[in-house]
Every structure is written in structure tokens, then in C-alpha cells.
Amino acid sequence: MKAWPKVVLGEVLKQDFQYLSEPEPRLYPKLSVKLYGRGVILDTPADGSSVKMRKHQLARVGQVILSEIWAKKGAIGIVPPEGSGALCTSHFFLFDIDESKVLHGYIGWLLRGNYFESQLNVEARGTTGYAAIRPKQFLATAIPLPSIPEQRAIVARLDALAAKTREVEVHLDAVERDAERLVRSYIFRPAGDQPIKRPMSELVQQRPTDISVDRTAQYRFAGVYSFGRGVFPSVVKAGSEFAYERLSTIHAGDFTYPKLMAWEGALGVVPPACDGMVVSPEFPVFGINTDEVLPEVLDIYFRTPEVWPALAELSGGTNVRRRRLQPSAFLSYRMPVPPMATQLKVREAFRRIEALKSKHAAIRQANAALIPATMERIFSIDVPAHA
């Protein structure tokens, strides 16, 4: 890296001290500043008639916004176009960029690289959980400052690299979607006769809970992601940390779901990585009758978005967010079951897709490392992989 001069941020940023006398009684956009330089997004709108803090500001596009509480963890970003006029409380600070000295894009890449975290962690004051950062501390941090033409070249290089990495991700996503669409067609749009719909009671059998909780023991839980993302290893908890008296062991090839979120696509077959873990009684566990249906077919079917509305109708409860899919209702659900010869083709296609995703995961990891590695070379900083 070229030895560029360093300047404190106070030489290129100026704090915005324009405050509202009182918010109007209307909905304002509101911003959320993500940790580790991952940007600024819109949050739930704020009602000006109900906000309680005394000092408020309206954000302007292109301003730097800093979270007083979480700046030490990289919660600093640039206000995007959709954030124009967003209402900011006194827990956030806004800064204008002196464009005669530094480009918005250059500051943006420093923020995306979480350049300031190490300096701000040293400056943070307060309790471990709070450790607020004040504007004076932020403006005292130092940055390398190339000339404007050099900044422009750096921004162009990083922007081009970011566009390429996005193209790779888009391509991989498209390939995986096409592969999944193909394998689902065996179940939902077969070329020949339509598969016979059969009740789940003929395909799976619910197993009772099998563990009496020992309050002195440790238990490794599994969870199920919503939106068809499957079963995953979750937290380890001591028996003293939860109130359940009983738990269920799950094994690779079982089927499970949380009663509360099944209607949102939280269902799946247990993968080998979760074999032997436990779930609470809120997760019914089913053994699969593999003479009638293969686990891969069940997994593909219930992780398909078009299936979830029917499960929502079967889920009881007046509050949408509290609907529960009881095992008795699930066992009455009827799903199309292709002939076993077709199911075997589905299994083979499923395994090929999993192998493809494994290869893609390696490509994604290398792709994600390109920008952090390039920024480390440019700015001589240790950029986290999620930047």
C-alpha cells in the first residue's frame, strides 16, 4: 500500500446539529444501522406523535450515520436514497461529508470494511453492554487520505469487484433454483399420471418423547428454519436452563417441525449433522415409512413454498403469528406420492443437487473473500469476511 497521509475524520466530516423542534404527527421513515459495516436499511416507520425522546433529526441522503450504542461494533453507514427524511433519535449522530476532500464512495468503502471498529473499541466508554461512542471520539479517528484522483480509482476498482462478486452469486443462485425446480417437477408436475394423494398418517408415525430431563445434564438442541431452510444444529443448554420435563431425540432421516412456525415453512427431514440431537415437546418427531415415501421426497415437498398455505389453514389459533400445526392435523394432511421408481429418480437428483450446492459453497466462500482481501491490501486493515 502507498504511504498515504493520515487525517482525523474531523477534517473531512462535520457533525449535523440541525434538530427538530418537534416531530410532526405523521409517519416518518426510520433507519436501522447494521453491525460490522453491513450498511443502512429502512426499519419500521416511526409515528411522530408518539416518539418520546426530546431531540430528533431528519437524515439526508449521503450523510454518515453513527449509532451511539453500537458504533463500537461497526454500526456506522451512509444514508441511502430511501432514507431521505428518516427520523433519527438522539442515540444516532449525523455527519456531512466534505466532498472537496473525500469522496462519498471512499468513505463508504472504509465503512463497509469496518475500518473504525478497532479504534472505536479503544475509545468506547461505559459498561460492557453500553460502551457508547460520542461524535468527538468518532471524529478523532484517523483514516488514510489519498488524493481525489486516487480515491476515485480505488472506488472504481472496489465497485467493479463488488459487481463481479454479485454476478457470481446471482449465477449460482439461478443454477440452484433451476435444479430445484427440475426435481420438484417430478412431484408437482409429473409427465404421466398425477401422483395419488395420501394422508401423512400412512407415510409417517409420530414418536413419543424419549428423554426425561436431567437438570444437571447438557443437551444439544436442533432447530428448524422458516421458509424451507431446513433442520439445523442449534444451542447447547443445561437442563436447568429450560422448563421442559421431557425432550425428544432426533435421528438422521426423521421428520420434524415446530408447531408454532410450521405454517411458515419450518419443516424438514433431519440431516446427518443433527443426528442424536434433541428437540422440545413443541417439535413433534416422526419416523418415516420408507417403504412408502423416501425422506428426500418429503423434504423437497414440505420445503416448497406452494405447500405452506395449506398448512396454515390446518394450523389452529386466532392470532396469525401464534398458529400451531398440531400432529393430528398434520397426519390428516394429504400429499401427492409418486411411484417408487419416480421417487428413486428424485433421490438421485436430490443428491446431485446437494453435491452441487457443496461445490457452490466453496465458490461462495472464495468469492466472499475477494473484497475483504482487496481492501486489506489497499487500506492495510483486517477486514472481516462478512464485510
N, C-alpha and C positions, 0 to 999 in steps of 0.2 A: 504494500500500500504506500502511496505517496505520502510524505510527511506534511499533511495539510495543517494550516494553523488551527488552533482551537479557540473557540469563543464561548462565553456563557450564553445560555438561552435568552437572558435578559437583553442581549444586544440585537436579537432578531425577532423576539416575541414581545408583545405588550399586552398586559392584562386589561381586559374589558371591564370597566367599572360602571357601565350603564345598567341600572336596576329599575325594575318596575315599581311604581308607587303602590299599585295594587293590581293583581291579575283580573282580567275581565271574566264575567260569569259565562264562560264558554269552554268548549273542549280545545285543549292545546295538544299539539304533538309532544311526545316525551321521548327522551333518548336513553338508551342503555349503552354503557361503555364496557366492552368486553375485556376480560383479562388477557394479559400476555400479548398485547398489541394486535388483537384479532378484530379490531375495528369498532365502529359505532353503528348501532342499529336502532330502529324505532321500537319503543316499548308501548305499553298500554297508555292511551291518551289520558291527560290529566284534566280534571274539571277545575277551572279557575275559581269557581265559587266555593270549593271545598278544600283547597290547599291550605295547610296550617302554618307553614314556615313564613317568616316575615320578609325575607329577601329572595327575589326571583329575577331571573334574566331571561331574555329571548335569544336563542342561539342563531347565529348567522352561518350560512354555508361557507366552508373553508376555514372556519375558526378551529383552533385546537381546544379540545375539551378535556378536562382532567377531573377524575374522581378523587375527592379529598381522602376517602377511606381506602380505596383500592389502587391508587396510583403506584403504590409500592409493589403491586403485582402486575404492573403493565396496563392498568385501565386508563389509558390515555389514547385519544384518537382525533381524527379530523371530522368535523360535522359534515355529513353527506347532504346532497341536494334535498332529499326527502326530510331532512331535519331542520329545514328553514323555519324559523319561528317557534322552535320547540321550547317549552318552558323548563328552565333549569333551576333547581333549588340551590340554597347556599352551600350544599355539600358538593357542588360542582363549580369549577372555575373555567372561564373562557378567556382565550388569548387570541389576539390578532397577529398575523404573520407579516413581517416587513418584507414585502416581495422585492424590494430593491437589493436585499442582501441574501435572501434564501428563497428557494422555490418551494411551493406547497408540496410538490411531488417528492422533493428531497426530505423535507420534514416527515412527510407521510411514510417514506420507507424507513427512516430512523424509528418511527413509532411502530411500524409493522415488525421491525426487527427487535422490538422490546429493548431498545438501546439504553433506556434510562433506568431500568429496574435495579441494577447493581448500585448505581449512585443513590437512588432514592431510598433503597433499603438501609443504607448507612445513615441517611438523613431522617428516616422515619422516627417519630416520637410518639409516646403514648403507650397504652397497653399492647400486648402481643396481638390481640384481635382487632384493635382500632388503628393505632400507629398512623395517624393522619399525616398527609403531606400538604403543606401550605404553599401558596404561589411563590413566596420568597425562596423556598427550598428548591422548587422546580426550576425557577428562572436562574438559579445559581449553578445548575448542572451544565457541564461543558460538552460541546459537540465539535467534531471536525468540520471545518467550513471551507470547502473548495471554492474556486471562482464560479460565477454563474454558468459559464460555458461548460465547466467540468461537472457541475451539478446536473446540468441538462443532459450530458452524456451518460451519467450514472443512472438517472431516472429512466432514460430511454432504454438502457441496457436491461434494467430490472423489470421495467414494464413489458418488454419483449419476452423476457424469460418467463414472467408470470403468465403471459398469454399462451406461451407454448405449453406450460405445465397444465393450464386449464384445458387446452385442446386434448392433451393426453388423457386427462380424467374423463372428459366428455366422451372420447372414443371408447375407453374401457367400459364406462357405464352403458354405452349403447350396445356394445358387444354382449355384455352380460344380460341386458334386458331382452335382446333378441333371442339369446339362448334360452332364457327362462320362458319367454313367450312360446317358443317352439315346444318345450317339454310340457307346458300347461295345455297345449292344444290336444295332446293325447287324451286328457281328461275332460276338457270342456268343449272341444270341437273335433271329435274324432271323425275320421273319414268314413267309417262304416256306420253300423247301428249305434244308437245312443246307449251309453252305459246304464245299467239298471241302478236306480236309486235304492240304497239300502239303509236301514236305521243303524246308527252308531252302536246300538246295543248288540248287533250281530258282528261288529268289527273290533270292538274293544271291550275290556272288562275293568271296572273300577277296582282298585286295590285299597284295602283299609290302611290306615296309618299303622306303622310298624315300630315306631320308636317311642318309648317313654322317656321324657326329657330328664336328664341328669343335670341339675343346676350347676354342678362343678365341671361339667364337660364342655368341650368346644365343638361347634357344629359348622360345617362349611355349607352355606346355602347356595342354591341356584335361583335364578330369576328368569322371567320371560319378558323380552322387549315387546312393546306395542308395535303396530304397523308391520307385522310379518317379519320381524328381525330375529325371531327365534329364541331358544333357550341359551342362557349364558351363566358362567360361574359368577357368583355374587360374593357377599361378605362372609367373613367368619365371625360367629358370635358365641359367647359363652351362654350356657343355659340360664344363667342368672340375668341375662340382658333382655329376655322376652318372656311373655306370659303364657305361651302355649304349653300345654301339658303333653301333647303328642306331636310328632312330626312324621313325615313320610320319606323313605329312602327312594331315590330315583335311579334308574339304571339306563344305560345307553339303549335306545330303541323304545323306551316308554314314551307315552304321550301325556302332556300336562298343560295346564293353563291356570292363571289366576282368575277366580270367579269374577273379580271386580272389573278387570280390563279385557276380558276375552272378546267382548263386542268390538274392541278397537284393534283386533288383530294380534292379541297377545296369546298365541297358541303355538305349540310346536313339538316336534319329536326331540327327545333328549339326545344330544350328541355325545360321542365318547369322552370329550373333555369334561362333561358333567357327571360321568358315571360314579355312583356311590355318594353323591351329594344329597342334601335334604331340602325339602320344601315344607312350608307351614300347612296346616289343615285347610287354609284358604286356596290351596292348589290341589284340586283332585288329580290323582295319578291313575293312569290307565295302562294296562298291558295290552299289546296289540295282537290280534289273532292273525298271524302272518300267513296262515293258510288261505285267508280271505282277502287281506289287503296288506300291501307292503308298507313299511314305515315311510319310505320315500314318497309314496303316493299321498299318504296322509299329510306329511309335512308340506308338500307342494300345494295341496288343495287348501289347507287351512291358513296358509301364509299368502293366499291370493286375495287382494282387496275386494273383489266382487262377491266374496263369500260372507264378509263381515256384516253387511246389513241384515242378513237373515239371522245371524247370531244375536244381533242387537234386538231383534223382535222377540227372540226367545228369552232374553235376559229380563228378569223381573226388577221392579223398582220404579218409583215415580220420578226420581231425580236422574237425569240422563247420565251424570258423571258417577252415580252410585249404582248403576245397573249391575246385577250379578247373574252370571250364567251358572245355574245350578246343575249338578251332574245329571239329575233326572231329565232336565230339559235337553241337555247336550246329547244324552243317549237316545232321545227321541228324534234327533235331527237326522235327516236322510241325505246321504251324499252319493253322487254317481261313482260306481265302482267298475272300472274297466275290466275286461277279461285278464286273467293272469299273464297271458302272453304279452298283452299290451303293457301291463304293469312292469314286467321284466324289462321291456324297452325303456319305460320311464326311469326305472332304476339305473340302467346303463347311462342314459342321457344325464340323469341327476349326478352321477359320479363323475362324468366328464365335465359337467359344469363346475362341480366343486374343485376339480383339478385345475380348471381354467381360472377360477377365482383365486386359487392359491398362487398361480403364476402371476396373476394381475396384482395380488397383494405385494409381491416383491417389486414389481414395476412401480406401483404406487409409492412404496416406501422410498425407492431411489428417486422418483420424481419429486416427492415432498422434500427431499434433502437438497435439491438443486439450489433453490433460492436461499435457504439458510447458509449453505456453503459459500455461495457467491457473495452474500452480504458479509460473511465473516472475513472473506478476503478483502472486500472493499473497505469495511469500517473497522476491521480488527476487533470484532466483538464475537462473543459466543452466543449465537442466535439459536433459540430453542426450535426443535423440529416442527412445532405447531405454528410457527410464525407465518 
